[in-house]
Amino acid sequence: SVEALATSGLDVYAHNMETVERLQKFVRDSRAGYRQSLSTLEHAKKAKPGLYTKTSLMLGLGETDEEVIQTMKDLRAIDVDVVTFGQYLRPTENHLSVVEYVTPEKFDEFRRIGEEMGFKYVASGPMVRSSYKA
């Protein structure tokens, strides 16, 4: 369970949102969802106050700036500490196509916005992956 893992002695509880709410059904397995992921991160923090929580999003799937910022707001509302943003890269022909290659400047903008929102750490760049500096 989330509680068992959160209280197991780990330093960081990581659970990836993957993408913005609107794109969840296209990107993730149907058994996972945006609200479910928020609930998982919130449950971990409540199970062990002070536990660092972390999530990651892939960019370049067709999300808007407003959707990314709303996701950051949703994450801060449940006190998520760390967020990473990386460029989605299509692993095979059977996966979703890249809609956009996000500019380094846009990644920097999301990092700045995240820091201003109060995230303890934001890693944001084309080569950043969910395990960045893990």
C-alpha positions in Angstrom: 0.0 0.0 0.0 1.0 3.6 -0.3 1.2 4.0 3.5 3.4 1.0 3.9 5.8 2.3 1.3 5.7 5.9 2.5 6.6 4.7 6.1 9.2 2.2 5.0 12.2 4.5 5.6 12.6 5.8 2.0 13.8 9.3 1.5 11.6 10.3 -1.5 8.3 8.9 -2.5 8.1 9.2 -6.3 5.0 8.7 -8.5 4.9 10.1 -12.0 1.9 12.1 -13.3 3.3 11.6 -16.8 1.2 14.3 -18.4 -1.5 16.9 -17.9 -5.0 15.9 -17.1 -6.5 16.3 -20.6 -4.0 13.9 -22.1 -4.0 11.2 -19.5 -6.3 8.8 -21.4 -4.1 9.0 -24.5 -0.8 8.6 -22.7 -1.4 6.3 -19.7 -2.9 2.9 -19.1 -6.6 3.2 -18.5 -6.1 1.9 -14.9 -4.2 5.1 -14.0 -5.5 8.6 -14.0 -4.7 12.2 -13.1 -6.8 12.4 -9.9 -5.6 8.9 -8.8 -2.0 10.0 -9.1 -2.7 13.2 -7.1 -4.4 11.1 -4.5 -1.4 8.7 -4.3 1.0 11.5 -3.8 -1.2 13.2 -1.2 -1.7 9.9 0.7 2.1 9.4 0.9 2.6 12.9 2.4 -0.2 12.4 4.9 1.1 8.9 5.9 4.5 10.4 6.7 4.5 14.2 7.1 7.9 15.6 6.1 8.4 12.9 3.5 9.6 14.3 0.2 7.3 13.6 -2.7 8.3 13.8 -6.3 6.6 13.5 -9.7 7.5 13.9 -13.3 5.9 15.1 -16.5 6.8 14.5 -20.2 6.4 17.5 -22.4 5.8 17.6 -26.1 2.6 15.6 -26.2 0.4 18.5 -27.1 -0.1 20.1 -23.7 -0.6 23.8 -23.4 1.4 26.1 -21.1 -1.8 26.7 -19.1 -2.3 23.0 -18.6 1.3 22.5 -17.3 0.9 25.4 -14.9 -2.4 24.1 -13.7 -0.7 20.7 -13.1 2.0 22.5 -11.0 -0.8 24.3 -9.0 -2.5 20.9 -8.4 0.8 19.4 -7.2 1.6 22.3 -4.9 -1.9 22.2 -3.4 -1.0 18.7 -2.0 2.5 19.8 -1.1 4.5 17.9 -3.7 8.2 18.9 -3.2 10.0 18.0 -6.4 8.9 18.0 -10.0 10.8 17.2 -13.2 10.0 18.1 -16.8 11.5 16.3 -19.7 11.0 16.0 -23.5 8.8 13.1 -24.6 10.7 11.0 -27.1 8.8 8.3 -29.1 10.4 5.0 -28.1 8.9 3.0 -31.1 6.6 3.4 -34.1 3.8 1.8 -31.9 3.9 4.7 -29.4 2.4 8.2 -29.6 4.1 10.7 -31.9 6.0 13.7 -30.6 3.7 16.7 -31.1 6.3 19.3 -30.3 10.0 19.6 -29.4 9.9 22.0 -26.5 12.5 24.7 -26.5 15.1 25.0 -23.8 13.7 28.5 -23.1 10.2 27.0 -22.4 11.8 24.4 -20.1 13.6 27.2 -18.3 10.3 29.1 -18.0 8.6 26.1 -16.3 11.5 25.7 -14.0 11.3 29.4 -12.9 7.5 29.1 -12.5 7.8 26.0 -10.4 10.5 27.5 -8.2 8.2 30.6 -7.7 5.4 28.3 -6.7 7.5 26.8 -3.9 8.7 23.5 -5.2 11.9 22.6 -3.3 13.5 21.4 -6.5 12.6 21.6 -10.2 14.6 19.9 -12.9 13.4 21.0 -16.3 15.1 20.4 -19.7 14.9 18.4 -22.9 17.2 15.6 -21.5 15.8 15.4 -18.0 14.2 12.1 -17.1 12.1 11.0 -14.2 15.1 9.5 -12.5 17.1 12.7 -12.9 19.7 12.9 -10.1 18.0 10.1 -8.3 
